[in-house]
């Protein structure tokens, strides 16, 4: 008999063959997944809504299709979690705010259409910071880190990171405006891909800041995240910002290996204002990559943070343009973190916004020119491993002056639109995950996936699971 509990903590690429050859049924896998959520999520609070009826309907359909020879691919019958700012027809979309309680989506977001077409099972809507910033509304539950529930699970896509790490879904969808895939991926010890801006359609997704938002997958292996991205990406006429890049078979790209590819690193950038364990894990990875046949080159990324003092202005003004229906008329109903951002955006000047856009172009040019010399840039994913919940208060307001230090490694590629992949690379003395990221050329997710997979194949960090 197949051990479903063991399969639940595995990966998509590991369980998919069982489903394809009907050694297990999507229905049985789903019921085991629902039982695990029921057992564990009361403590973790990663889900806001578990879509039991929809998931069971989709699982029965998947079972029938596979039984009749209509296997759709490796996501067929796989339980996936959805961040609760992404529309799923018939399910609530609340953005973790009382402002949208009772709101039911009338249609699917484009990425939900694509995942459904691939046969994925929608497990439900995952928790997040209010409207995808950094703080939680005082009336809403706060996700907990599965490695230690006294620690933060990250910002915005925290429910996606926690649920994936705790094996409450095989993968999840996150969004990233200043690091909201990278932080929960790093702090929860999973893989996260922030694709190139426009690689994945945002139609049907409630924006934080429309010019900075990215959508991407989170999973327990590089191959799993790449599989999800392959289904999600592509041009969409309903989102005019989407790109028309050629479709890529990422698993085939991984099989090419990464020997001979060039990895660039600015060691001074990786050390300043960074937890020593996080920086040291990044440097150790260089030796592992070199042993796998990659070249390590020194870079000078001086100026990469120059645009970050303007990130808050750009984000707050963009956010304000989407909240006119609520703000300022219902300002008191927001939590303190998001209300502070909207108030800042209301006071920002056109000159400040224009200055931010100029610095944004400078950041893009700097990264473009650096990537003319190497195939990717390596740096920590976040300045530190997970912070205790007491130190990173759920209703805390991060000032514009404090934001650059927090997003020193994630914010530059939100400004520039370059893709990055975050992967585990160790553990701190406190037992919390460490992580690094590879930044690639715009439109070239395949190269950073290949490099991340090469590192992953040489290590064991991604195989560890929190003891729950």
C-alpha positions as CSV (number, residue, x, y, z in Angstrom):
1,X,0.0,0.0,0.0
2,X,1.3,3.5,-0.9
3,X,2.1,5.7,2.2
4,X,0.0,8.8,1.5
5,X,1.4,10.6,4.5
6,X,4.9,10.2,3.2
7,X,3.9,11.3,-0.3
8,X,2.2,14.5,1.1
9,X,5.6,15.7,2.4
10,X,7.3,15.0,-1.0
11,X,7.3,16.9,-4.2
12,X,5.2,17.2,-7.3
13,X,7.7,15.4,-9.4
14,X,7.8,12.5,-6.9
15,X,4.0,12.0,-6.6
16,X,3.0,12.7,-10.2
17,X,4.1,9.2,-11.5
18,X,1.9,7.6,-8.9
19,X,-1.1,9.5,-10.1
20,X,-0.3,8.9,-13.8
21,X,-0.1,5.1,-13.4
22,X,-3.1,5.1,-11.0
23,X,-1.1,3.7,-8.1
24,X,-3.0,6.3,-6.1
25,X,-6.1,8.3,-6.9
26,X,-6.4,12.1,-6.9
27,X,-9.4,11.6,-4.6
28,X,-7.4,9.7,-2.0
29,X,-4.5,12.1,-2.2
30,X,-6.9,15.1,-1.7
31,X,-8.6,13.5,1.3
32,X,-5.2,12.9,2.9
33,X,-4.3,16.5,2.2
34,X,-7.5,17.8,3.7
35,X,-6.9,15.6,6.8
36,X,-3.4,17.1,7.2
37,X,-4.8,20.6,6.9
38,X,-7.5,19.8,9.5
39,X,-4.8,18.4,11.9
40,X,-2.2,21.2,11.5
41,X,-3.5,24.4,10.2
42,X,-5.3,25.4,13.4
43,X,-1.8,26.2,14.7
44,X,-0.3,27.6,11.6
45,X,-3.2,29.7,10.2
46,X,-1.9,29.4,6.6
47,X,-5.4,29.1,5.0
48,X,-8.2,31.7,5.2
49,X,-10.6,29.4,3.3
50,X,-10.3,25.7,2.5
51,X,-12.3,25.0,-0.7
52,X,-13.4,21.5,0.2
53,X,-16.3,21.2,-2.3
54,X,-14.4,22.6,-5.2
55,X,-11.3,20.5,-4.5
56,X,-13.4,17.3,-4.3
57,X,-15.1,18.1,-7.5
58,X,-11.8,18.7,-9.2
59,X,-10.2,15.6,-7.7
60,X,-13.1,13.4,-9.0
61,X,-12.8,14.9,-12.4
62,X,-9.0,14.3,-12.4
63,X,-9.5,10.7,-11.4
64,X,-12.0,10.1,-14.2
65,X,-9.7,11.7,-16.8
66,X,-6.6,9.8,-15.7
67,X,-8.6,6.5,-15.7
68,X,-9.7,7.1,-19.2
69,X,-6.3,7.9,-20.5
70,X,-6.6,11.7,-20.5
71,X,-3.5,12.5,-18.3
72,X,-2.8,16.3,-18.6
73,X,0.7,16.3,-17.2
74,X,2.6,16.4,-13.9
75,X,0.2,18.9,-12.2
76,X,-2.9,16.7,-12.9
77,X,-4.4,15.9,-9.5
78,X,-1.9,17.9,-7.5
79,X,-3.3,20.1,-4.6
80,X,-2.2,23.7,-5.0
81,X,-2.9,26.7,-2.7
82,X,-3.9,30.1,-3.9
83,X,-3.0,33.4,-2.2
84,X,-6.2,35.2,-1.3
85,X,-5.9,38.1,-3.6
86,X,-6.2,35.9,-6.7
87,X,-9.7,35.3,-8.0
88,X,-11.1,31.8,-8.0
89,X,-14.7,31.6,-9.3
90,X,-17.2,31.0,-6.5
91,X,-14.6,31.5,-3.7
92,X,-14.0,34.5,-1.5
93,X,-11.2,36.9,-2.3
94,X,-10.6,39.1,0.7
95,X,-7.0,40.2,0.5
96,X,-7.0,39.4,4.3
97,X,-8.9,42.6,5.0
98,X,-12.4,43.1,6.6
99,X,-12.9,45.6,3.7
100,X,-13.6,42.7,1.3
101,X,-15.3,40.2,3.6
102,X,-18.2,38.6,1.8
103,X,-16.7,39.3,-1.6
104,X,-17.1,36.3,-3.9
105,X,-15.2,36.1,-7.2
106,X,-17.3,35.9,-10.4
107,X,-14.5,34.6,-12.6
108,X,-11.1,32.9,-12.5
109,X,-7.9,34.8,-12.7
110,X,-5.9,33.8,-15.9
111,X,-3.4,31.8,-13.9
112,X,-6.2,29.8,-12.2
113,X,-7.6,29.0,-15.7
114,X,-4.2,27.7,-16.7
115,X,-3.6,25.7,-13.6
116,X,-7.1,24.2,-13.9
117,X,-6.5,23.3,-17.5
118,X,-3.4,21.5,-16.3
119,X,-5.5,19.5,-13.9
120,X,-4.3,21.1,-10.6
121,X,-6.6,20.9,-7.6
122,X,-7.4,24.2,-5.8
123,X,-7.1,23.6,-2.1
124,X,-8.3,27.0,-1.1
125,X,-7.3,30.6,-0.4
126,X,-4.1,31.2,1.6
127,X,-3.5,33.9,4.2
128,X,-1.5,37.0,3.6
129,X,-0.6,40.4,5.0
130,X,-3.5,42.9,4.5
131,X,-3.7,43.9,0.8
132,X,-0.2,42.2,0.4
133,X,2.0,44.7,2.2
134,X,3.8,43.7,5.5
135,X,1.2,44.0,8.3
136,X,-1.9,42.2,9.3
137,X,-5.3,43.6,10.2
138,X,-5.9,43.3,13.9
139,X,-9.0,41.2,13.4
140,X,-7.4,38.7,11.1
141,X,-5.3,35.6,11.9
142,X,-1.5,35.7,11.5
143,X,0.3,32.8,9.7
144,X,3.0,31.0,11.8
145,X,6.3,29.7,10.6
146,X,6.2,25.9,10.6
147,X,9.9,25.7,11.7
148,X,9.1,27.6,14.9
149,X,5.6,29.2,15.4
150,X,7.2,32.0,17.5
151,X,8.8,33.3,14.3
152,X,7.3,35.2,11.4
153,X,6.4,33.3,8.2
154,X,7.4,36.3,6.1
155,X,5.6,39.2,4.6
156,X,2.6,39.3,2.2
157,X,2.7,35.7,0.8
158,X,3.3,34.3,4.3
159,X,0.4,31.8,4.1
160,X,1.8,30.5,0.8
161,X,5.2,30.0,2.4
162,X,3.9,28.4,5.5
163,X,1.5,26.0,3.8
164,X,4.1,24.9,1.3
165,X,6.7,24.3,4.0
166,X,4.2,22.4,6.2
167,X,3.1,20.2,3.3
168,X,-0.5,21.6,3.4
169,X,-0.3,21.9,-0.4
170,X,2.3,20.8,-2.9
171,X,2.9,24.3,-4.2
172,X,1.3,27.7,-3.9
173,X,1.0,30.9,-5.8
174,X,2.5,34.1,-4.3
175,X,2.8,37.7,-5.4
176,X,5.9,39.9,-5.0
177,X,6.0,43.7,-5.0
178,X,9.1,44.2,-2.8
179,X,10.0,40.7,-1.7
180,X,6.7,39.0,-0.9
181,X,7.7,35.7,-2.6
182,X,11.4,35.9,-1.5
183,X,10.7,36.6,2.2
184,X,8.3,33.7,2.9
185,X,10.3,31.4,0.7
186,X,13.5,32.3,2.5
187,X,12.0,32.3,6.0
188,X,10.0,29.1,5.5
189,X,12.7,27.2,3.6
190,X,11.0,26.6,0.3
191,X,11.7,27.5,-3.3
192,X,10.1,30.7,-4.8
193,X,10.3,32.1,-8.3
194,X,9.7,35.8,-8.8
195,X,9.5,35.9,-12.6
196,X,10.3,38.6,-15.0
197,X,7.8,41.5,-14.8
198,X,5.0,40.5,-17.3
199,X,6.0,36.9,-17.5
200,X,2.8,35.8,-15.7
201,X,-0.6,37.4,-16.2
202,X,-2.0,39.4,-13.3
203,X,-5.5,39.5,-14.7
204,X,-7.9,38.7,-11.9
205,X,-5.4,39.5,-9.1
206,X,-6.0,42.4,-6.8
207,X,-2.9,44.6,-7.1
208,X,-0.8,46.1,-4.4
209,X,1.2,48.3,-6.9
210,X,0.5,47.6,-10.5
211,X,3.9,48.7,-11.8
212,X,5.8,46.6,-9.3
213,X,3.7,43.5,-8.8
214,X,4.9,40.1,-9.9
215,X,3.2,36.7,-9.6
216,X,5.0,33.4,-9.2
217,X,5.1,29.9,-7.8
218,X,6.4,28.6,-4.4
219,X,7.2,24.9,-4.0
220,X,9.4,22.4,-2.2
221,X,11.9,21.9,-5.1
222,X,13.3,23.8,-8.0
223,X,11.7,21.4,-10.5
224,X,8.2,21.8,-8.9
225,X,8.3,25.6,-9.0
226,X,9.5,25.5,-12.6
227,X,6.7,23.1,-13.5
228,X,4.1,25.6,-12.0
229,X,5.7,28.5,-13.8
230,X,5.7,26.7,-17.1
231,X,1.9,26.4,-16.8
232,X,1.3,29.9,-15.5
233,X,3.4,32.0,-17.8
234,X,2.5,33.4,-21.2
235,X,1.0,36.3,-23.0
236,X,-2.6,37.2,-22.0
237,X,-4.6,39.8,-23.9
238,X,-6.4,40.7,-20.7
239,X,-3.2,41.9,-19.2
240,X,-1.4,44.3,-21.6
241,X,1.9,44.1,-19.5
242,X,2.4,40.4,-20.3
243,X,5.4,39.3,-22.4
244,X,5.5,37.2,-25.6
245,X,8.6,35.2,-24.6
246,X,8.9,31.7,-26.2
247,X,7.5,29.0,-24.0
248,X,10.2,26.9,-22.2
249,X,10.3,23.3,-21.1
250,X,12.0,23.9,-17.7
251,X,12.5,20.3,-16.9
252,X,14.4,19.8,-20.1
253,X,16.4,22.9,-19.3
254,X,17.3,21.5,-15.9
255,X,18.5,18.3,-17.5
256,X,21.0,20.4,-19.5
257,X,22.9,21.0,-16.3
258,X,24.7,24.3,-15.5
259,X,28.3,23.5,-16.2
260,X,30.2,26.5,-17.6
261,X,27.6,29.1,-16.6
262,X,28.9,32.2,-14.9
263,X,27.7,33.3,-11.5
264,X,28.5,36.9,-10.4
265,X,28.7,38.0,-6.8
266,X,29.4,41.3,-5.0
267,X,30.8,40.2,-1.7
268,X,30.6,43.6,-0.1
269,X,26.9,43.9,-1.0
270,X,26.2,40.4,0.5
271,X,27.7,41.4,3.8
272,X,26.6,44.9,4.6
273,X,23.6,45.1,7.0
274,X,23.2,41.3,6.7
275,X,23.0,38.5,9.3
276,X,26.4,36.8,9.3
277,X,24.9,33.3,8.9
278,X,22.9,34.4,5.9
279,X,26.0,35.9,4.2
280,X,28.2,32.9,5.1
281,X,25.7,30.5,3.6
282,X,25.8,32.4,0.4
283,X,29.6,32.4,0.3
284,X,29.7,28.6,1.0
285,X,27.4,28.1,-1.9
286,X,30.0,29.5,-4.2
287,X,32.3,26.6,-3.4
288,X,29.6,24.1,-4.1
289,X,28.7,25.8,-7.4
290,X,32.3,25.9,-8.5
291,X,32.6,22.1,-7.7
292,X,29.6,21.6,-10.0
293,X,31.5,23.2,-12.9
294,X,30.2,26.8,-12.7
295,X,32.4,29.8,-12.8
296,X,32.3,32.4,-10.0
297,X,33.1,36.0,-10.9
298,X,33.4,39.1,-8.7
299,X,31.0,41.9,-9.6
300,X,30.7,45.5,-8.5
301,X,27.0,46.3,-7.8
302,X,27.6,49.7,-6.3
303,X,24.4,51.7,-6.7
304,X,22.0,48.7,-6.7
305,X,20.3,50.1,-3.6
306,X,20.0,53.7,-4.8
307,X,16.4,53.3,-6.0
308,X,15.2,51.7,-2.7
309,X,14.5,55.0,-0.9
310,X,11.9,55.6,-3.6
311,X,10.2,52.2,-3.5
312,X,7.8,53.3,-0.8
313,X,6.7,56.3,-2.8
314,X,6.2,54.3,-6.0
315,X,4.3,51.5,-4.1
316,X,2.1,53.8,-2.0
317,X,1.0,56.0,-5.0
318,X,0.3,53.0,-7.1
319,X,-1.7,51.4,-4.2
320,X,-3.6,54.6,-3.7
321,X,-4.9,54.5,-7.3
322,X,-6.6,51.1,-6.6
323,X,-8.1,52.0,-3.2
324,X,-10.0,55.2,-4.2
325,X,-13.2,53.3,-3.7
326,X,-12.3,52.8,0.0
327,X,-9.8,55.5,0.9
328,X,-10.0,58.0,2.6
329,X,-13.7,57.5,3.2
330,X,-13.2,54.3,5.1
331,X,-9.6,54.9,6.3
332,X,-10.4,53.8,9.9
333,X,-11.4,50.3,8.7
334,X,-7.9,49.5,7.4
335,X,-5.2,48.0,9.7
336,X,-2.5,50.4,10.8
337,X,0.2,49.1,8.4
338,X,-1.7,49.5,5.2
339,X,-3.5,52.7,6.3
340,X,-0.1,54.3,6.9
341,X,1.0,53.5,3.4
342,X,-2.1,55.0,1.8
343,X,-1.7,58.1,3.9
344,X,1.9,58.4,2.7
345,X,0.8,58.0,-0.9
346,X,-1.8,60.7,-0.5
347,X,0.9,63.2,0.6
348,X,3.5,62.2,-2.0
349,X,4.2,64.7,-4.8
350,X,4.3,64.1,-8.5
351,X,8.0,65.2,-8.4
352,X,8.8,62.5,-5.8
353,X,7.0,59.9,-7.9
354,X,8.9,61.0,-11.1
355,X,12.2,60.9,-9.2
356,X,11.5,57.4,-8.2
357,X,10.9,56.4,-11.8
358,X,14.3,57.8,-12.8
359,X,16.1,55.8,-10.1
360,X,14.1,52.8,-11.2
361,X,15.6,53.1,-14.7
362,X,19.0,53.4,-13.2
363,X,18.6,50.2,-11.2
364,X,17.4,48.4,-14.4
365,X,20.4,49.6,-16.3
366,X,22.9,48.6,-13.6
367,X,21.5,45.0,-13.4
368,X,21.4,44.7,-17.2
369,X,25.0,45.7,-17.6
370,X,26.1,43.4,-14.8
371,X,24.3,40.5,-16.5
372,X,26.3,41.2,-19.7
373,X,29.3,39.9,-17.8
374,X,27.7,36.9,-16.1
375,X,24.7,34.6,-16.5
376,X,23.2,35.4,-13.1
377,X,23.8,37.4,-9.9
378,X,24.0,35.5,-6.6
379,X,23.1,37.2,-3.3
380,X,21.2,36.4,-0.1
381,X,17.4,36.2,-0.5
382,X,16.8,38.3,2.6
383,X,19.0,40.2,5.0
384,X,18.4,37.6,7.8
385,X,16.6,34.4,8.5
386,X,13.1,34.6,10.0
387,X,12.6,37.2,12.7
388,X,10.7,36.4,15.9
389,X,7.0,37.5,15.7
390,X,7.7,39.7,18.8
391,X,10.3,41.6,16.9
392,X,8.4,41.7,13.6
393,X,5.0,42.8,15.0
394,X,2.0,41.8,12.9
395,X,0.6,45.3,13.1
396,X,3.9,47.1,12.9
397,X,4.4,50.1,10.6
398,X,7.6,50.0,8.7
399,X,8.6,53.6,7.9
400,X,9.8,54.6,4.4
401,X,13.2,55.3,5.9
402,X,13.5,51.7,7.3
403,X,12.2,50.0,4.2
404,X,15.4,50.1,2.1
405,X,17.3,48.0,4.7
406,X,14.6,45.4,4.8
407,X,14.3,45.0,1.0
408,X,18.0,45.5,0.1
409,X,18.1,42.1,-1.7
410,X,14.5,41.9,-3.0
411,X,13.5,45.4,-3.9
412,X,16.0,46.1,-6.7
413,X,14.5,43.4,-9.0
414,X,10.9,44.7,-8.3
415,X,12.2,48.1,-9.6
416,X,14.0,46.5,-12.6
417,X,11.7,43.6,-13.4
418,X,14.4,41.0,-13.5
419,X,13.6,37.4,-12.5
420,X,15.0,35.6,-9.5
421,X,14.7,32.2,-7.8
422,X,15.1,31.8,-4.0
423,X,16.4,28.4,-2.7
424,X,17.3,27.1,0.8
425,X,21.0,26.9,1.6
426,X,21.3,26.1,5.2
427,X,20.0,26.7,8.7
428,X,20.8,29.2,11.4
429,X,22.0,28.3,14.9
430,X,18.3,28.7,16.0
431,X,17.2,26.1,13.5
432,X,15.6,28.6,11.0
433,X,16.1,28.3,7.3
434,X,18.7,30.3,5.4
435,X,18.3,31.1,1.7
436,X,19.9,32.8,-1.3
437,X,18.7,33.9,-4.7
438,X,19.9,33.9,-8.3
439,X,18.9,36.9,-10.4
440,X,18.8,36.5,-14.2
441,X,18.3,38.4,-17.4
442,X,14.8,39.5,-18.1
443,X,12.9,36.8,-19.9
444,X,15.5,34.2,-19.1
445,X,14.1,32.2,-16.2
446,X,15.5,29.0,-17.7
447,X,19.1,29.9,-16.8
448,X,18.5,30.7,-13.2
449,X,16.4,27.5,-12.9
450,X,19.3,25.5,-14.3
451,X,21.7,27.0,-11.8
452,X,19.4,26.7,-8.8
453,X,18.7,23.0,-9.7
454,X,22.5,22.3,-10.0
455,X,23.0,23.6,-6.5
456,X,19.9,21.8,-5.2
457,X,21.1,18.5,-6.6
458,X,24.4,18.8,-4.8
459,X,22.8,19.6,-1.4
460,X,20.2,18.3,1.0
461,X,18.7,21.5,2.4
462,X,15.5,21.3,0.4
463,X,14.8,17.8,1.6
464,X,14.4,18.8,5.3
465,X,10.9,19.3,6.6
466,X,9.7,21.0,9.8
467,X,8.7,18.7,12.7
468,X,5.0,19.2,13.1
